[in-house]
Amino acid sequence: MKRICILSLFSILACSTLFANGGPGYKIRVKLENYTANELIIGFHYGEKQYVKDTALLGTDGFFTFEADTLFPSGVYLLVLKPDNNFIQVLLDDKNQQITITTDAKDTVNKMKIKGSPDNEVFYEYLRYLNKQRPDADSLRAQLGRAKGNIADSIRITEKISDLDKAVKKYQLDLVAKNQGTMTAKIVKAAFDPEVPDFKGEEKEVAKKKFYWIRDHYFDNIDIADPAMLRSPVLHGKIDYFITKLTPQHPDTVNAAIDYVMGKMKGNFNNENYKYYLIHFLNYYAKSNIVGFDACYVHIANEYYCRGEASWTKKEDLEKICDNARRLAPILIGRIAPNITVLDSKEQPHSLWDVDADYTILFFWASDCGHCKKAAPHMVEVAKKFKDRGVKIFAVCTGVVTSKEDSNSPEKVHESCWKGVEEKEFSDELFFNAYDPYIRSRYKMVYDVQTTPQIFILNRNHEILMKRIGAEQLSEVMEQVIGMQEEKKKSAKAGGNSKPVSSGMVEKKPELSTMSKEDYTKEMINRLTSYKVGYTTLTEFLADGWNYSVPQKGKIGITGFIQKGPKKTFFLGVNDYSKVSKDELRKIEESGDFQEKTMIATYEKGGNAMSDKALNQYKIEFENGQLISIQLIK
């Protein structure tokens, strides 16, 4: 996934300094006893990291002075001490930043004196209170550990710990009530866990209710849209815990959780927290190594970036993000694998969807690929182990013809692929071996094959169950996949006589992979005519089974598209090649009918931008991820 566009946070950081409105900027004077260095650094929290903001040298007056005619954005700042990088926390609001600090570098909290900032005075009074309680708390917990087995002592010590916790909580509640709106109050309140009400019922039911109540109220005590909290040590930990711990780790539920978080920040698209976390989530799931979580990247791209909700993003980055999402969307786990038609050693065509098996392993490999050579024994082992369990391997050699004379000539590519089949022992008894030397099936684009080997596991309906796994893991993963699918079948049978949850359930759409070309075309045109301008989204459109068509009679598909900024134009055609010879068919493909550059050139000249072999032609336009027009051109 490293190929996916990663965005930088520096664009936000660069714009994060506020200008003083006619008043003084910041002036922070710091005097430190028992500090021998002549340099002091001020930094700040920003989401999950800390950054350096400025450096001050020791002045002749004995103070380190940070000064400018602008204000720091409000938040928690850090005075970093050399050489061990210990730090002193300083709270800054967006109004008064004229502060004088004196303390001892060896006892910063207890010796802290601050002038010009009542908020910091309250904050350090709170820290001193916690320091006083900590020895008692540590002592009681140590006593509890030693009292194991002694019920009476354990109860007595536990009650003392509870009393101490109650006293600290009362202090915190009083602090928040008396200092509302301050950074201290915000930070202290953010640490409060929501108080869960008492639920009635069976133990499992109560536990479930508590879990969902906590999720629904998790952010009750923190304003996650407040930019000051972005510059604190509190916000990122809470959001990360909500997404990765309180949310079941399935792409659909994670996407819903991301939407929930972004919705609470959305007030306006210029909200700094909204920008930060939209970039953070995009980058996090772009780099995720968890199989299937590219669906989160696609969701974030399609629902936010490609719909114009990340207006700060550079045009070239936006185009890359939306292109990545477009390429990944058709091959997400749970989608129907796009059909491809490839050739056997005798140049006869075979389609992926024609494979008759409970499970199909789609395997892309290259004859000159070192990793493919290492993968080959594992693939052979899997083929032997699962051949009698409804599993077939559809192996596609990725050799490509680029010349008529050199090592990539048609003859050499054919020889290389089929020699590789023999050397790797991909026998016809165990594998269906194929290649596509002119990439007519567009498998490289359709399956995003940028490196080899690539492995996809499909079920009988050609739904993608697993992908992007190593060959050395395939045997174990295949066992798990078969086991899970068998469990689903048992569950379906067990629940076969149960009543539906709701009479208003959405009717399941027909299975495309089992249809004839005529029925497939009829079904897709029905779907096309059901779309509503202003309501249907690009995500829904792509999820509906639209694939790039191959030159075959009577089947509708995408014959090309044009992307210009937030506007994307698709061209659909029902192709008629009934009177076209194989040689003519190759010329049509190689002429560039299906290439975006050729289409754009034709389109800009006022041409049709589609093959003249189409019986019917449709032009579908989306802007900012929303359907804006459907036209029947022919």
Backbone torsions as a table, in degrees:
resi	resn	phi	psi	omega
1	MET	NA	0.9	-177.5
2	LYS	-64.6	-19.2	-179.3
3	ARG	-70.4	-18.0	-175.8
4	ILE	-70.8	143.4	-177.2
5	CYS	-61.2	126.8	177.2
6	ILE	-109.6	131.1	-178.3
7	LEU	-96.8	156.1	-179.0
8	SER	-101.5	145.9	176.8
9	LEU	-88.0	-6.7	-175.5
10	PHE	-63.6	-27.9	179.5
11	SER	-64.6	-32.6	177.1
12	ILE	-75.8	-45.2	-178.9
13	LEU	-59.8	-37.7	-176.9
14	ALA	-64.9	-24.6	-177.1
15	CYS	-105.2	15.2	-168.8
16	SER	-91.4	-8.0	-179.7
17	THR	-83.5	128.6	179.1
18	LEU	-88.5	145.4	176.0
19	PHE	-94.6	136.6	178.5
20	ALA	-66.9	137.9	-179.1
21	ASN	-91.0	75.0	175.8
22	GLY	83.9	-15.9	-179.5
23	GLY	-98.2	-176.4	-179.6
24	PRO	-69.9	153.9	174.7
25	GLY	-84.7	-149.7	179.8
26	TYR	-91.6	145.7	172.4
27	LYS	-147.8	104.5	-176.1
28	ILE	-115.4	112.6	-179.1
29	ARG	-105.0	130.8	-174.3
30	VAL	-129.4	125.5	174.8
31	LYS	-118.3	126.3	-174.2
32	LEU	-122.0	121.5	170.9
33	GLU	-79.8	151.8	177.5
34	ASN	58.0	35.7	176.4
35	TYR	-126.6	114.6	-172.0
36	THR	-92.4	-17.3	-178.8
37	ALA	-71.4	153.5	179.2
38	ASN	-103.7	16.6	-178.3
39	GLU	-137.4	141.0	178.5
40	LEU	-135.1	137.0	-177.5
41	ILE	-109.0	139.8	170.3
42	ILE	-113.1	129.2	179.0
43	GLY	-130.0	-172.9	-177.9
44	PHE	-154.1	153.9	171.4
45	HIS	-74.5	144.0	172.6
46	TYR	-149.5	97.6	-175.8
47	GLY	64.9	-122.6	-175.7
48	GLU	-89.3	-3.0	-175.5
49	LYS	-127.1	174.3	174.2
50	GLN	-122.3	145.7	-177.1
51	TYR	-130.5	151.1	175.8
52	VAL	-82.8	134.7	179.6
53	LYS	-106.6	-43.3	-174.5
54	ASP	-159.0	164.0	177.6
55	THR	-131.5	139.1	178.1
56	ALA	-126.5	143.9	176.3
57	LEU	-97.8	154.9	179.7
58	LEU	-67.1	125.5	-178.9
59	GLY	-86.5	168.9	179.7
60	THR	-65.9	-18.9	179.0
61	ASP	-86.1	1.4	179.4
62	GLY	86.4	5.5	-179.8
63	PHE	-110.5	147.1	164.2
64	PHE	-91.7	125.8	-174.8
65	THR	-121.4	120.8	173.7
66	PHE	-102.9	124.5	-172.2
67	GLU	-149.7	140.8	174.5
68	ALA	-163.9	167.5	-179.3
69	ASP	-92.3	12.8	174.5
70	THR	-115.7	168.6	177.4
71	LEU	-104.1	144.6	168.6
72	PHE	-69.6	143.8	169.0
73	PRO	-60.7	144.8	-176.2
74	SER	-64.3	146.7	-179.1
75	GLY	161.6	-167.3	178.7
76	VAL	-100.7	118.6	-178.3
77	TYR	-107.2	161.1	-173.3
78	LEU	-126.1	125.1	170.2
79	LEU	-93.6	110.8	-170.9
80	VAL	-94.8	122.4	-176.1
81	LEU	-94.8	134.9	175.5
82	LYS	-90.0	153.5	2.7
83	PRO	-96.7	-4.7	-171.0
84	ASP	-94.9	2.1	176.4
85	ASN	64.3	23.4	166.4
86	ASN	-62.7	156.8	-176.6
87	PHE	-139.5	157.2	175.4
88	ILE	-111.7	129.1	-179.5
89	GLN	-86.2	137.7	177.2
90	VAL	-132.5	128.6	178.8
91	LEU	-94.3	130.0	179.0
92	LEU	-122.9	129.5	172.3
93	ASP	-94.5	-177.6	-175.5
94	ASP	-97.6	21.8	-179.0
95	LYS	-122.8	-64.1	-176.0
96	ASN	-110.1	116.3	178.4
97	GLN	-128.7	35.6	173.7
98	GLN	-101.9	94.3	-168.9
99	ILE	-130.3	141.4	173.4
100	THR	-120.0	128.0	-176.1
101	ILE	-122.6	130.6	170.3
102	THR	-130.8	135.1	178.9
103	THR	-162.4	177.9	178.4
104	ASP	-104.8	126.3	-177.3
105	ALA	-60.3	-21.4	-179.3
106	LYS	-93.0	-9.0	179.6
107	ASP	-153.4	66.8	-168.2
108	THR	-65.4	-35.9	-174.9
109	VAL	-75.6	-53.1	-175.2
110	ASN	-68.9	-28.7	-177.9
111	LYS	-98.1	7.8	-175.3
112	MET	-70.3	129.2	171.6
113	LYS	-129.5	130.0	-175.4
114	ILE	-131.0	134.3	174.1
115	LYS	-117.7	137.0	175.2
116	GLY	94.9	2.4	-178.7
117	SER	-145.8	89.8	176.2
118	PRO	-56.1	-34.1	-179.8
119	ASP	-60.2	-46.7	179.0
120	ASN	-66.2	-32.3	176.8
121	GLU	-62.3	-44.8	177.8
122	VAL	-64.2	-41.1	-178.6
123	PHE	-61.2	-46.5	-178.1
124	TYR	-75.5	-27.2	172.1
125	GLU	-63.5	-40.1	177.7
126	TYR	-64.2	-44.4	179.3
127	LEU	-63.5	-37.6	178.2
128	ARG	-66.8	-37.1	177.1
129	TYR	-61.4	-46.0	179.3
130	LEU	-62.7	-39.5	178.4
131	ASN	-60.4	-37.3	179.8
132	LYS	-69.1	-34.9	-178.5
133	GLN	-79.0	-25.4	-171.9
134	ARG	-60.5	-44.0	179.6
135	PRO	-59.6	-41.4	178.2
136	ASP	-63.5	-43.0	-180.0
137	ALA	-63.6	-44.6	180.0
138	ASP	-63.2	-41.7	-179.7
139	SER	-63.5	-44.7	-179.6
140	LEU	-64.6	-39.7	179.6
141	ARG	-68.6	-34.5	175.4
142	ALA	-65.5	-41.1	178.3
143	GLN	-63.6	-39.0	179.8
144	LEU	-63.9	-38.2	178.2
145	GLY	-64.3	-36.6	-179.4
146	ARG	-78.1	-18.5	-174.8
147	ALA	-90.1	12.1	-179.7
148	LYS	-57.9	130.2	-179.5
149	GLY	96.6	-19.9	177.9
150	ASN	-102.2	97.2	-172.3
151	ILE	-62.6	-43.9	-176.7
152	ALA	-62.3	-46.8	178.9
153	ASP	-64.6	-40.4	-179.8
154	SER	-60.8	-43.3	179.4
155	ILE	-64.2	-44.4	-178.9
156	ARG	-62.2	-44.9	-178.6
157	ILE	-68.9	-39.7	179.3
158	THR	-61.5	-39.0	178.0
159	GLU	-64.0	-39.0	178.0
160	LYS	-65.2	-40.7	177.6
161	ILE	-62.6	-41.2	179.8
162	SER	-63.9	-41.8	178.7
163	ASP	-62.8	-41.3	179.2
164	LEU	-64.7	-42.6	178.6
165	ASP	-61.9	-39.7	179.4
166	LYS	-65.2	-38.2	179.5
167	ALA	-65.6	-42.4	178.2
168	VAL	-64.6	-42.3	-179.6
169	LYS	-63.3	-39.7	178.0
170	LYS	-63.5	-41.6	178.4
171	TYR	-60.3	-44.0	-178.6
172	GLN	-64.5	-43.7	-179.6
173	LEU	-63.3	-42.0	177.7
174	ASP	-63.4	-41.9	179.8
175	LEU	-60.3	-46.9	-178.7
176	VAL	-63.4	-41.8	-178.4
177	ALA	-65.0	-37.5	-176.2
178	LYS	-83.9	-16.6	-172.8
179	ASN	-129.3	39.2	-176.9
180	GLN	-60.0	139.0	178.5
181	GLY	91.9	-12.7	179.5
182	THR	-84.5	160.4	176.7
183	MET	-62.5	-38.0	179.5
184	THR	-58.9	-48.3	-179.5
185	ALA	-63.0	-40.6	179.3
186	LYS	-61.3	-44.7	-177.2
187	ILE	-68.4	-44.2	-179.9
188	VAL	-64.9	-45.0	-178.9
189	LYS	-64.3	-35.6	-178.8
190	ALA	-62.2	-23.6	-179.4
191	ALA	-80.6	-11.4	-179.4
192	PHE	-70.4	130.9	171.5
193	ASP	-82.3	143.4	177.5
194	PRO	-62.7	137.9	-179.2
195	GLU	-80.9	114.6	-174.3
196	VAL	-79.9	129.2	177.9
197	PRO	-69.8	163.8	176.6
198	ASP	-78.6	122.8	177.6
199	PHE	-104.6	146.7	179.3
200	LYS	-103.2	153.2	177.0
201	GLY	131.1	-170.5	179.3
202	GLU	-70.5	159.1	-172.8
203	GLU	-56.5	-47.3	-178.7
204	LYS	-64.8	-39.9	-179.8
205	GLU	-65.7	-42.7	178.5
206	VAL	-63.7	-43.8	179.6
207	ALA	-60.4	-40.0	179.3
208	LYS	-65.9	-43.6	179.5
209	LYS	-63.0	-41.0	179.3
210	LYS	-63.3	-43.1	-179.1
211	PHE	-59.3	-48.7	-177.2
212	TYR	-71.1	-32.2	177.0
213	TRP	-65.2	-43.7	178.9
214	ILE	-61.8	-42.3	178.1
215	ARG	-61.1	-43.2	-177.2
216	ASP	-68.7	-26.6	-174.6
217	HIS	-114.7	13.7	-172.5
218	TYR	-61.0	-33.7	-176.9
219	PHE	-101.4	18.9	-178.2
220	ASP	-59.5	-32.5	-172.2
221	ASN	-103.5	15.5	178.5
222	ILE	-147.7	137.4	174.9
223	ASP	-91.3	99.8	-174.2
224	ILE	-74.5	-5.3	175.8
225	ALA	-92.9	-4.0	-178.0
226	ASP	-76.4	115.2	-179.4
227	PRO	-58.1	-28.1	178.5
228	ALA	-62.6	-33.4	-179.8
229	MET	-73.5	-24.0	175.0
230	LEU	-64.5	-30.5	178.4
231	ARG	-99.2	44.0	177.8
232	SER	-137.3	164.2	178.6
233	PRO	-81.8	8.0	-170.4
234	VAL	-99.0	-49.0	-165.5
235	LEU	-61.3	-50.7	-172.1
236	HIS	-62.7	-40.0	179.6
237	GLY	-60.7	-39.2	-179.6
238	LYS	-69.0	-43.2	-179.6
239	ILE	-67.4	-41.4	179.2
240	ASP	-62.7	-41.4	179.4
241	TYR	-64.9	-40.4	179.9
242	PHE	-62.1	-44.5	-176.1
243	ILE	-75.4	-42.5	-171.0
244	THR	-97.7	-18.4	-177.6
245	LYS	-116.1	-45.1	-178.3
246	LEU	-82.0	-12.0	-179.0
247	THR	-106.7	125.5	175.2
248	PRO	-54.2	133.2	-172.3
249	GLN	-83.2	72.8	172.4
250	HIS	-129.3	138.4	-175.5
251	PRO	-49.5	-40.5	-177.8
252	ASP	-64.5	-44.6	-179.1
253	THR	-73.1	-34.6	176.4
254	VAL	-65.1	-42.2	177.8
255	ASN	-60.1	-41.6	178.7
256	ALA	-64.2	-39.0	179.5
257	ALA	-67.1	-40.5	177.0
258	ILE	-61.9	-44.3	178.5
259	ASP	-60.9	-38.5	179.3
260	TYR	-63.5	-46.9	179.6
261	VAL	-63.5	-47.2	-177.9
262	MET	-65.5	-33.9	178.8
263	GLY	-64.2	-33.9	179.4
264	LYS	-75.1	-15.7	179.1
265	MET	-102.0	-7.9	-162.6
266	LYS	-71.0	-20.5	-176.8
267	GLY	-3.1	-59.3	169.8
268	ASN	-147.4	157.0	-172.1
269	PHE	-70.4	-8.2	178.7
270	ASN	-92.1	0.6	177.4
271	ASN	-59.6	128.0	-174.3
272	GLU	-63.6	-38.8	178.9
273	ASN	-65.2	-39.1	178.1
274	TYR	-59.7	-46.2	178.8
275	LYS	-62.0	-48.9	-175.5
276	TYR	-59.0	-48.8	-173.9
277	TYR	-77.5	-26.3	174.0
278	LEU	-66.0	-42.2	175.4
279	ILE	-66.5	-43.7	-178.7
280	HIS	-59.1	-49.8	-178.0
281	PHE	-64.8	-41.2	178.6
282	LEU	-59.6	-49.0	-179.1
283	ASN	-65.3	-40.5	-177.6
284	TYR	-60.5	-45.5	-177.2
285	TYR	-84.2	-17.0	170.9
286	ALA	-67.8	-34.3	-177.4
287	LYS	-95.3	-1.8	-176.1
288	SER	-64.8	134.9	176.4
289	ASN	-97.2	4.4	-179.8
290	ILE	-81.6	123.9	-177.2
291	VAL	-59.8	131.0	176.6
292	GLY	97.1	-15.6	-176.0
293	PHE	-84.6	4.2	167.2
294	ASP	-65.5	-17.5	175.5
295	ALA	-63.7	-30.4	177.3
296	CYS	-70.0	-41.3	176.9
297	TYR	-60.4	-47.3	-179.2
298	VAL	-61.1	-42.4	-180.0
299	HIS	-61.5	-48.1	-179.1
300	ILE	-63.0	-42.8	179.9
301	ALA	-62.4	-50.9	-174.8
302	ASN	-70.7	-39.6	-173.9
303	GLU	-83.8	-18.9	-176.8
304	TYR	-122.6	-63.4	-174.4
305	TYR	-65.5	-49.3	-174.9
306	CYS	-78.0	-5.2	176.9
307	ARG	-104.5	12.4	175.0
308	GLY	80.9	16.9	-177.1
309	GLU	-98.1	14.6	175.2
310	ALA	-134.5	61.8	-170.6
311	SER	-63.5	-18.3	179.8
312	TRP	-77.4	-11.5	-175.3
313	THR	-74.2	135.6	177.9
314	LYS	-61.4	147.0	-175.7
315	LYS	-56.6	-44.4	-177.7
316	GLU	-67.5	-34.8	177.1
317	ASP	-68.8	-41.3	179.8
318	LEU	-61.3	-42.4	179.4
319	GLU	-63.0	-40.0	179.2
320	LYS	-65.6	-43.8	-179.3
321	ILE	-60.8	-48.5	-178.1
322	CYS	-68.3	-33.9	176.5
323	ASP	-67.5	-41.9	176.3
324	ASN	-58.0	-46.4	-178.6
325	ALA	-64.0	-40.4	179.0
326	ARG	-62.7	-39.6	-179.4
327	ARG	-70.8	-36.3	-175.5
328	LEU	-82.1	-29.3	-172.5
329	ALA	-55.1	-44.9	-176.7
330	PRO	-69.7	-15.3	-175.0
331	ILE	-117.7	25.6	174.1
332	LEU	-71.9	151.3	176.0
333	ILE	-60.1	132.2	-177.3
334	GLY	101.1	-18.1	177.9
335	ARG	-83.4	158.4	173.5
336	ILE	-75.3	125.3	-178.0
337	ALA	-61.6	129.8	178.2
338	PRO	-58.3	138.6	179.0
339	ASN	-75.3	140.8	173.1
340	ILE	-132.5	146.4	176.9
341	THR	-115.2	121.9	-175.8
342	VAL	-127.2	178.2	-172.6
343	LEU	-114.1	146.0	173.3
344	ASP	-87.9	-172.7	-175.6
345	SER	-65.7	-18.8	179.6
346	LYS	-100.5	15.3	177.8
347	GLU	67.0	23.8	177.7
348	GLN	-92.9	136.8	-176.2
349	PRO	-77.7	144.1	175.9
350	HIS	-143.2	138.6	-178.2
351	SER	-103.1	146.1	177.8
352	LEU	-58.4	-42.0	-176.9
353	TRP	-70.8	-9.6	177.6
354	ASP	-83.3	-8.5	179.6
355	VAL	-67.2	127.7	-179.3
356	ASP	-102.4	93.5	-178.0
357	ALA	-157.7	152.9	175.6
358	ASP	-66.6	-34.4	179.2
359	TYR	-139.0	134.6	175.9
360	THR	-117.8	128.0	173.4
361	ILE	-98.8	111.5	177.8
362	LEU	-89.2	119.6	-170.7
363	PHE	-127.2	113.9	176.3
364	PHE	-99.1	128.8	-178.4
365	TRP	-144.2	161.8	179.4
366	ALA	-125.7	144.8	-176.5
367	SER	-68.6	-25.7	-178.0
368	ASP	-105.9	20.7	-175.5
369	CYS	-98.2	119.6	179.9
370	GLY	-63.1	-40.8	179.1
371	HIS	-66.4	-32.8	178.1
372	CYS	-67.4	-36.0	178.2
373	LYS	-62.9	-41.2	177.9
374	LYS	-69.6	-31.4	-177.6
375	ALA	-75.7	-26.4	-171.7
376	ALA	-54.2	-49.6	-179.7
377	PRO	-59.8	-36.3	178.4
378	HIS	-66.3	-38.7	179.6
379	MET	-66.5	-40.6	178.4
380	VAL	-64.3	-42.4	178.4
381	GLU	-59.3	-45.7	179.1
382	VAL	-63.4	-42.6	-180.0
383	ALA	-59.4	-41.8	179.6
384	LYS	-70.2	-42.7	-175.2
385	LYS	-66.7	-36.1	-172.0
386	PHE	-110.0	6.9	-174.7
387	LYS	-63.6	-27.6	179.7
388	ASP	-99.1	14.0	-179.5
389	ARG	-120.1	26.1	174.5
390	GLY	79.9	22.9	-178.1
391	VAL	-113.5	131.0	174.8
392	LYS	-126.9	147.0	-179.9
393	ILE	-108.3	122.0	179.0
394	PHE	-102.9	97.0	-171.5
395	ALA	-100.6	123.1	-177.3
396	VAL	-114.6	116.8	173.9
397	CYS	-76.3	133.7	-172.1
398	THR	-96.2	18.0	176.3
399	GLY	-60.9	138.8	-175.1
400	VAL	-128.3	135.0	175.5
401	VAL	-77.0	124.1	177.2
402	THR	-123.9	-6.4	-177.5
403	SER	-157.2	160.2	177.1
404	LYS	-92.9	-6.6	-172.1
405	GLU	-123.0	-40.4	-171.3
406	ASP	-82.6	-159.6	-176.1
407	SER	-66.2	-12.8	178.3
408	ASN	-105.5	26.9	175.2
409	SER	-72.9	163.6	179.9
410	PRO	-54.7	-42.3	-178.0
411	GLU	-66.7	-43.5	-176.9
412	LYS	-68.7	-39.5	179.1
413	VAL	-64.4	-43.3	177.6
414	HIS	-59.8	-46.9	-179.0
415	GLU	-63.1	-43.2	-177.8
416	SER	-63.4	-45.8	-178.5
417	CYS	-64.0	-48.4	-173.7
418	TRP	-78.3	-24.0	170.5
419	LYS	-69.5	-39.3	176.4
420	GLY	-62.2	-39.3	176.7
421	VAL	-58.1	-44.2	-178.8
422	GLU	-68.2	-46.1	-177.8
423	GLU	-64.1	-35.9	-177.3
424	LYS	-86.9	-0.5	178.0
425	GLU	62.5	37.6	174.6
426	PHE	-84.7	71.1	-174.8
427	SER	-67.3	153.6	-179.3
428	ASP	-65.5	-18.6	177.4
429	GLU	-73.2	-27.5	-176.1
430	LEU	-105.9	-27.7	-174.2
431	PHE	-127.0	149.8	160.8
432	PHE	-97.3	110.9	-174.9
433	ASN	-97.3	135.7	-177.4
434	ALA	-152.1	168.7	172.4
435	TYR	-151.1	170.2	-178.3
436	ASP	-145.8	75.5	-168.7
437	PRO	-62.2	-21.5	178.5
438	TYR	-107.0	7.9	179.9
439	ILE	50.9	42.2	-180.0
440	ARG	-68.4	-27.0	179.4
441	SER	-77.8	-11.5	-176.9
442	ARG	61.4	28.4	-175.8
443	TYR	-59.0	-32.8	-178.1
444	LYS	-64.6	-37.4	178.0
445	MET	-80.5	-46.0	-174.3
446	VAL	-64.3	-39.3	-179.2
447	TYR	-104.5	9.4	176.4
448	ASP	52.5	47.3	-178.7
449	VAL	-86.0	91.2	178.5
450	GLN	-100.7	-22.9	175.1
451	THR	-137.6	162.6	176.0
452	THR	-127.8	154.3	0.0
453	PRO	-80.3	158.7	174.3
454	GLN	-131.1	136.4	-175.7
455	ILE	-128.6	131.9	174.0
456	PHE	-127.3	139.9	175.5
457	ILE	-111.2	125.1	-177.4
458	LEU	-118.4	151.5	173.2
459	ASN	-92.3	-172.9	-176.4
460	ARG	-61.6	-30.4	178.8
461	ASN	-87.8	9.2	178.4
462	HIS	66.3	24.0	172.3
463	GLU	-77.7	136.3	179.9
464	ILE	-75.6	117.4	-179.5
465	LEU	-96.3	-32.8	-177.5
466	MET	-158.6	154.6	-178.4
467	LYS	-158.9	169.8	174.2
468	ARG	50.7	46.7	177.0
469	ILE	-112.5	155.3	179.0
470	GLY	-76.6	148.7	-179.3
471	ALA	-60.9	-33.2	-179.7
472	GLU	-67.9	-19.1	178.5
473	GLN	-95.6	-10.3	-166.9
474	LEU	-61.6	-41.7	-178.1
475	SER	-61.2	-47.2	179.7
476	GLU	-64.5	-43.4	-179.2
477	VAL	-65.2	-38.8	-179.0
478	MET	-63.6	-39.5	176.6
479	GLU	-60.9	-44.1	-179.5
480	GLN	-64.7	-42.2	-179.1
481	VAL	-62.6	-48.0	-179.6
482	ILE	-62.2	-42.3	179.2
483	GLY	-61.0	-44.6	-179.6
484	MET	-65.8	-40.6	-179.8
485	GLN	-66.9	-36.2	177.4
486	GLU	-67.3	-38.3	176.9
487	GLU	-63.4	-39.6	177.9
488	LYS	-62.0	-40.8	179.8
489	LYS	-64.3	-41.7	179.0
490	LYS	-63.9	-43.1	179.7
491	SER	-63.5	-39.4	179.9
492	ALA	-64.8	-40.3	178.7
493	LYS	-67.5	-42.2	-179.0
494	ALA	-63.3	-33.0	-178.6
495	GLY	-97.8	12.3	-174.6
496	GLY	-63.7	-29.4	-177.6
497	ASN	-97.1	2.1	-178.1
498	SER	-77.2	154.0	180.0
499	LYS	-79.9	148.9	178.4
500	PRO	-64.6	149.1	-179.6
501	VAL	-63.4	-38.5	-177.4
502	SER	-144.3	139.9	178.4
503	SER	-72.7	-10.8	-178.6
504	GLY	-98.8	22.4	-178.6
505	MET	-64.9	144.9	-179.2
506	VAL	-70.3	133.2	178.7
507	GLU	-67.8	133.5	-178.8
508	LYS	-70.5	136.7	-179.8
509	LYS	-73.1	148.4	-178.7
510	PRO	-58.5	150.6	-179.4
511	GLU	-77.8	114.7	-174.2
512	LEU	-68.2	-37.5	-170.0
513	SER	-66.9	-19.4	-178.3
514	THR	-95.9	1.1	-173.4
515	MET	-88.3	153.3	169.7
516	SER	-72.7	167.2	-179.7
517	LYS	-60.3	-39.1	-178.2
518	GLU	-66.4	-45.1	179.8
519	ASP	-68.1	-37.0	178.5
520	TYR	-59.9	-48.0	-179.1
521	THR	-62.7	-42.7	179.6
522	LYS	-61.6	-44.4	-179.4
523	GLU	-63.9	-44.0	-177.5
524	MET	-67.7	-35.7	176.5
525	ILE	-67.7	-36.7	174.9
526	ASN	-60.2	-42.4	179.1
527	ARG	-65.4	-40.2	-178.7
528	LEU	-60.9	-43.2	-177.2
529	THR	-75.8	-12.0	179.1
530	SER	-87.5	-11.0	-178.2
531	TYR	-71.3	146.7	-177.5
532	LYS	-119.5	127.3	177.3
533	VAL	-61.0	131.9	179.7
534	GLY	88.1	-10.2	-178.9
535	TYR	-120.1	-47.1	-178.2
536	THR	-67.5	134.8	179.5
537	THR	-100.0	162.1	177.1
538	LEU	-62.3	-38.0	178.4
539	THR	-60.2	-44.9	179.2
540	GLU	-63.9	-39.9	-179.7
541	PHE	-61.2	-51.1	-177.5
542	LEU	-68.5	-30.8	179.9
543	ALA	-74.5	-10.7	-174.7
544	ASP	-83.1	4.4	174.3
545	GLY	102.3	8.2	-179.7
546	TRP	-70.6	126.8	178.4
547	ASN	-127.2	158.6	175.9
548	TYR	-67.5	128.0	-176.5
549	SER	-75.4	150.0	170.9
550	VAL	-104.3	157.1	-177.3
551	PRO	-65.3	92.3	176.7
552	GLN	-146.2	151.3	-173.2
553	LYS	-67.8	134.3	165.6
554	GLY	73.4	16.1	-179.8
555	LYS	-117.1	127.8	-178.0
556	ILE	-83.8	144.7	177.8
557	GLY	-171.6	173.1	177.5
558	ILE	-74.3	120.8	178.4
559	THR	-97.4	-4.0	176.8
560	GLY	164.4	171.0	178.5
561	PHE	-153.5	160.9	175.5
562	ILE	-129.5	128.2	178.0
563	GLN	-111.5	121.7	175.2
564	LYS	-134.5	100.9	-177.9
565	GLY	59.5	-132.8	-178.1
566	PRO	-78.3	-1.4	-176.9
567	LYS	-103.5	129.6	179.8
568	LYS	-127.9	127.1	-179.0
569	THR	-113.5	122.3	176.8
570	PHE	-103.0	144.3	174.5
571	PHE	-116.7	125.6	-179.6
572	LEU	-114.5	144.2	179.5
573	GLY	-145.9	146.5	167.5
574	VAL	-100.2	106.7	-170.4
575	ASN	-85.1	144.5	176.0
576	ASP	-122.6	103.9	178.7
577	TYR	-115.7	25.7	-174.0
578	SER	-63.1	-27.5	-177.1
579	LYS	-110.9	19.8	-176.8
580	VAL	-106.5	130.8	178.3
581	SER	-74.2	167.2	179.6
582	LYS	-61.6	-40.3	179.6
583	ASP	-64.2	-41.9	178.5
584	GLU	-65.6	-36.5	179.4
585	LEU	-61.5	-42.1	178.1
586	ARG	-63.8	-39.9	-179.6
587	LYS	-64.4	-38.4	178.9
588	ILE	-61.8	-45.4	-179.7
589	GLU	-65.0	-44.6	-175.5
590	GLU	-76.4	-13.4	-177.3
591	SER	-73.6	-17.8	179.2
592	GLY	102.6	12.6	177.0
593	ASP	-53.4	-34.8	-173.9
594	PHE	-100.4	8.5	-177.0
595	GLN	-95.1	136.6	-174.8
596	GLU	-61.0	-42.8	-177.7
597	LYS	-61.1	-43.4	179.3
598	THR	-64.2	-41.2	-179.7
599	MET	-63.2	-43.7	-179.9
600	ILE	-61.5	-44.3	-179.7
601	ALA	-60.9	-44.0	179.7
602	THR	-65.8	-44.3	-177.6
603	TYR	-61.6	-43.5	-177.3
604	GLU	-70.3	-21.6	176.4
605	LYS	-86.0	1.6	179.0
606	GLY	90.6	7.5	-179.1
607	GLY	-80.3	-178.0	-174.7
608	ASN	-76.3	-27.7	-180.0
609	ALA	64.1	18.4	178.8
610	MET	-139.1	161.7	178.6
611	SER	-64.3	138.9	177.9
612	ASP	-77.3	1.4	177.4
613	LYS	-88.9	2.9	-178.3
614	ALA	-81.6	128.3	176.1
615	LEU	-70.8	-43.2	175.9
616	ASN	-126.6	146.5	-178.9
617	GLN	-134.0	132.9	180.0
618	TYR	-125.4	146.2	175.6
619	LYS	-122.8	118.5	-176.0
620	ILE	-116.3	125.9	-177.1
621	GLU	-118.8	133.8	174.5
622	PHE	-121.4	142.6	173.9
623	GLU	-134.7	128.6	-175.1
624	ASN	52.9	38.1	175.6
625	GLY	77.4	8.5	-177.0
626	GLN	-120.7	137.6	179.3
627	LEU	-65.0	127.1	179.2
628	ILE	-116.9	-18.2	176.6
629	SER	-166.4	148.8	171.0
630	ILE	-129.8	125.0	-179.3
631	GLN	-128.7	133.0	170.4
632	LEU	-89.9	107.5	-175.0
633	ILE	-80.5	-37.1	-175.6
634	LYS	-139.8	NA	NA
